Amino acid sequence: MNAVATTLNRQKDPARWLLPALLACYLVWGSTYLAIRFALVSFPPYFQMGSRFVVAGALLLVWMRWRGQPWPNRLQWRNAAVAGCLMLAAAMGWLASAQQTIGSGFVATFIATVPIVVCAFGLLSGKRPTRVEAAGMLLGALGVLLLVRGASFSASPVGIALMGGSVIAWSLGSVLQTTHLPLAPGPMGFASEMLCGGAVLMVISLILGEQPHWPPRPLALAAWAYLVVFGSLVAFSAYLYLLANATPAVATSYAFVNPVIALGMGVALGGEVVSSAEWMACSVILAGVMLVFLSKRQAAAR
């Protein structure tokens, strides 16, 4: 906890912490998809995500208050609530729900389209994509079409809808947070967003009548704890740090690393089966994401 708060609170030299933040998003988030699946054995999707973010947000908030950080103001709490509803309540809640019927690796690959959707949102604000970005968007869309036609997705139309909604909500939240919804500085902003999003998820869980299995199975409890500490306190805070201190292309570059890690872990540890056609579809998606990422890097270097 000390290391997380100390690392992300040092804003005087943002570039110093970009690599650790990127590694956290790459490696930790790549493993959280399988952890979510393991935790689902005892913790229903909305309860799992809600309790995870409430606990992580509360721990970080208490720690930062103990260190003398001021409370977020009313506007910052409002922004945290809006961003939390989009990026956590909607995106993460739907993601966990989708993993009840779709393998963790495929979910991670679907999430890889976030940079493409972020680029598409730019069209709504009058930002025309470059030719390379447009090619990447089309290639990514083709990959998604191929992937959802595979056996793993075609058997779960509800899962496809949930994943589509999750990608849109996460992308919109990311765009708004960097343009119109500034949070409180540093970890206090991360904590407020996790608390707001987690609270909404817990309300949804209550409305749906979700009942966690008690006592939880040891593997499910360990997976939930891993999601709280590493998935929320470390990786999610690192992502918000990247949104505030790096270009959107760099911040969302995790999208083409996570699927590789998630697919490998799903096959090796989760007993998931990936057909050759599905591997090809995943490769097409990642190629499209790579084109968008490279285009944005070239634009930032000019």
C-alpha positions in Angstrom: 0.0 0.0 0.0 2.8 2.4 0.9 4.6 1.7 -2.3 1.5 2.2 -4.4 0.6 5.5 -2.8 4.2 6.8 -2.7 4.9 5.9 -6.4 1.7 7.4 -7.8 1.8 10.5 -5.6 5.2 11.7 -6.9 4.0 14.1 -9.6 7.2 16.2 -9.8 8.8 13.8 -12.3 5.9 12.0 -14.1 8.1 10.4 -16.7 10.0 8.6 -14.0 7.0 6.4 -13.2 5.6 5.8 -16.7 7.5 2.5 -17.2 6.4 1.0 -13.9 2.8 2.1 -14.5 2.9 0.5 -18.0 4.3 -2.7 -16.7 1.6 -2.8 -14.0 -1.1 -2.4 -16.7 0.6 -4.9 -19.1 1.3 -7.7 -16.7 -1.2 -7.4 -13.9 -4.2 -6.6 -16.0 -3.3 -9.4 -18.3 -3.7 -11.8 -15.4 -6.8 -10.3 -13.8 -9.2 -11.8 -16.5 -8.4 -15.3 -15.3 -8.6 -14.1 -11.6 -12.1 -12.7 -12.3 -13.2 -16.1 -13.7 -11.8 -17.9 -10.6 -13.5 -15.5 -8.3 -16.9 -16.0 -10.0 -17.1 -19.4 -8.4 -18.0 -17.8 -5.1 -18.6 -14.1 -5.9 -21.3 -13.1 -8.4 -20.2 -10.5 -11.0 -21.5 -7.3 -9.7 -20.9 -8.2 -6.1 -17.4 -9.3 -7.0 -16.5 -6.0 -8.8 -18.4 -3.8 -6.3 -16.8 -5.2 -3.2 -13.4 -5.2 -4.9 -13.5 -1.5 -5.7 -15.2 -0.4 -2.5 -12.5 -2.1 -0.4 -9.6 -0.9 -2.6 -11.0 2.6 -2.8 -11.6 2.8 1.0 -8.1 1.6 1.8 -6.5 4.1 -0.6 -8.7 6.9 0.7 -7.9 6.2 4.3 -4.2 6.0 3.5 -4.1 9.3 1.7 -6.1 11.1 4.4 -3.7 9.8 7.0 -0.9 11.3 4.9 -2.7 14.6 5.0 -4.2 14.8 1.5 -7.4 16.9 1.3 -10.8 15.5 0.5 -11.9 15.9 -3.1 -14.2 18.9 -3.6 -17.8 18.6 -4.7 -17.0 18.9 -8.4 -14.3 16.3 -8.2 -16.7 13.9 -6.4 -19.2 14.5 -9.2 -16.6 13.7 -11.8 -15.5 10.6 -10.0 -19.1 9.5 -9.8 -19.7 9.9 -13.6 -16.4 8.3 -14.5 -16.9 5.5 -12.0 -20.3 4.7 -13.3 -18.9 4.4 -16.9 -15.5 2.7 -16.3 -16.4 0.6 -13.3 -20.1 0.1 -12.8 -20.9 -0.4 -16.5 -17.7 -1.5 -18.1 -16.3 -3.8 -15.3 -19.7 -5.0 -14.2 -20.6 -6.1 -17.8 -17.1 -7.6 -18.3 -17.5 -9.8 -15.2 -21.0 -10.8 -16.3 -19.7 -11.8 -19.8 -17.0 -14.0 -18.3 -19.7 -16.3 -16.9 -20.1 -17.6 -20.5 -17.0 -16.4 -22.4 -13.4 -17.4 -21.8 -11.1 -14.9 -20.1 -8.6 -14.8 -23.0 -11.4 -13.9 -25.5 -12.8 -11.2 -23.2 -9.3 -9.7 -23.0 -9.0 -9.7 -26.8 -12.4 -8.0 -27.1 -11.2 -5.4 -24.6 -8.2 -4.8 -26.9 -10.4 -2.8 -29.2 -10.6 0.0 -26.7 -8.0 2.2 -28.6 -10.0 1.7 -31.7 -13.3 2.8 -30.1 -11.5 5.7 -28.5 -10.4 6.7 -32.0 -13.9 6.3 -33.2 -15.2 8.7 -30.4 -12.7 11.2 -31.9 -14.8 11.2 -35.0 -17.8 12.5 -33.0 -15.8 15.5 -31.9 -14.6 16.2 -35.5 -11.2 14.6 -35.3 -10.6 12.8 -38.6 -8.4 9.7 -38.3 -5.2 9.3 -40.3 -5.1 6.7 -43.0 -3.1 4.4 -40.8 -5.6 4.9 -37.9 -8.5 4.2 -40.3 -6.8 1.1 -41.6 -6.3 -0.1 -38.0 -9.9 0.6 -37.1 -11.1 -1.4 -40.1 -8.7 -4.2 -39.4 -9.8 -4.4 -35.7 -13.4 -4.4 -36.7 -12.8 -7.3 -39.1 -11.0 -9.2 -36.3 -13.9 -8.7 -33.9 -16.3 -9.9 -36.6 -14.2 -13.1 -37.1 -13.9 -13.6 -33.4 -17.6 -13.4 -32.5 -18.3 -15.9 -35.3 -16.2 -18.5 -33.5 -17.7 -21.1 -31.3 -16.6 -19.4 -28.1 -18.7 -16.3 -28.8 -21.5 -17.5 -31.1 -22.8 -19.7 -28.3 -23.3 -16.5 -26.1 -25.0 -13.6 -27.9 -25.7 -12.0 -24.5 -22.0 -12.2 -23.7 -21.2 -10.4 -27.0 -23.6 -7.7 -26.1 -22.1 -7.3 -22.7 -18.6 -7.1 -24.0 -19.6 -4.5 -26.7 -21.2 -2.4 -24.0 -18.2 -2.8 -21.7 -15.8 -1.6 -24.4 -18.0 1.4 -25.3 -18.4 2.4 -21.6 -14.7 2.1 -20.8 -13.7 4.0 -23.9 -16.2 6.8 -23.3 -15.1 7.1 -19.6 -11.5 7.2 -20.6 -12.1 10.0 -23.1 -14.3 12.1 -20.7 -12.0 11.7 -17.8 -9.1 13.2 -19.8 -11.1 16.0 -21.3 -14.1 17.0 -19.2 -14.0 15.1 -15.9 -10.8 15.9 -14.0 -10.5 14.0 -10.7 -8.8 15.1 -7.5 -5.0 15.0 -7.9 -3.1 11.8 -7.5 -4.3 8.7 -5.6 -7.1 10.6 -4.0 -8.8 10.9 -7.3 -8.2 7.2 -8.0 -9.8 6.3 -4.6 -12.8 8.5 -5.1 -13.6 6.9 -8.5 -13.2 3.4 -7.2 -15.5 4.2 -4.2 -18.2 5.8 -6.4 -18.1 3.0 -9.1 -17.9 0.3 -6.4 -20.9 1.7 -4.5 -23.0 1.7 -7.7 -22.0 -1.9 -8.4 -23.0 -2.9 -4.9 -26.4 -1.3 -5.4 -26.9 -3.1 -8.7 -25.9 -6.4 -7.0 -28.5 -5.8 -4.3 -31.2 -5.0 -6.9 -30.3 -8.2 -8.8 -30.4 -10.2 -5.6 -26.9 -11.7 -6.0 -25.9 -14.1 -3.3 -22.2 -14.8 -2.8 -21.3 -18.3 -1.9 -20.3 -18.4 1.8 -17.8 -19.4 3.0 -16.0 -18.7 -0.3 -13.8 -21.3 -1.8 -10.1 -20.7 -1.1 -9.2 -20.2 -4.8 -12.1 -17.7 -5.3 -11.1 -15.8 -2.1 -7.5 -15.7 -3.2 -8.5 -14.4 -6.7 -10.7 -11.7 -5.1 -7.9 -10.6 -2.9 -5.5 -10.5 -5.9 -8.0 -8.3 -7.7 -8.3 -5.9 -4.8 -4.6 -5.5 -4.3 -3.1 -5.9 -7.8 -6.0 -5.4 -10.1 -7.4 -2.3 -8.3 -4.8 -0.7 -6.1 -1.9 -1.3 -8.4 -3.1 -1.7 -12.0 -6.2 0.6 -12.1 -4.3 3.3 -10.2 -1.5 2.9 -12.7 -3.9 3.3 -15.6 -5.4 6.5 -14.2 -1.9 7.7 -13.6 -1.1 7.1 -17.3 -4.2 8.9 -18.4 -3.1 11.9 -16.5 0.6 11.8 -17.4 0.9 10.1 -20.8 -0.7 10.3 -24.2 -3.9 8.4 -24.8 -2.1 6.1 -27.2 0.5 5.1 -24.5 -2.2 4.9 -21.8 -4.2 2.4 -23.8 -1.3 0.4 -25.2 -2.0 -2.3 -22.6 -4.8 -3.3 -24.9 -2.5 -5.3 -27.3 -0.4 -6.9 -24.5 -3.1 -8.1 -22.2 -4.8 -10.5 -24.6 -1.5 -12.4 -25.2 -1.0 -12.8 -21.5 -4.7 -13.6 -20.8 -5.0 -16.1 -23.7 -1.8 -17.9 -22.5 -2.9 -18.0 -18.9 -6.4 -19.1 -19.9 -5.1 -22.1 -21.9 -2.3 -23.0 -19.4 -4.2 -22.5 -16.1 -7.9 -22.2 -16.9 -8.3 -25.1 -19.3 -9.7 -22.9 -22.0 -9.6 -24.1 -25.6 -8.7 -21.7 -28.5 -9.2 -22.9 -32.1 -6.8 -22.0 -34.9 -9.5 -19.7 -36.4 -9.9 -17.9 -33.1 -6.1 -17.4 -32.7 -6.2 -15.9 -36.2 -9.0 -13.5 -35.3 -7.2 -12.4 -32.2 -4.1 -11.8 -34.3 -6.1 -9.6 -36.7 -7.5 -7.6 -33.8 -4.1 -7.0 -32.3 -2.7 -6.0 -35.7 -5.4 -3.4 -35.9 -4.7 -2.1 -32.4 -1.0 -1.9 -33.2 -1.7 0.2 -36.3 -3.8 2.7 -34.3 -1.1 2.8 -31.6 1.7 3.4 -34.0 -0.2 6.1 -35.8 -0.8 8.0 -32.5 2.8 7.7 -31.5 3.9 9.2 -34.8 1.4 12.0 -34.4 2.7 12.7 -30.9 6.3 12.8 -32.1 5.6 15.5 -34.7 
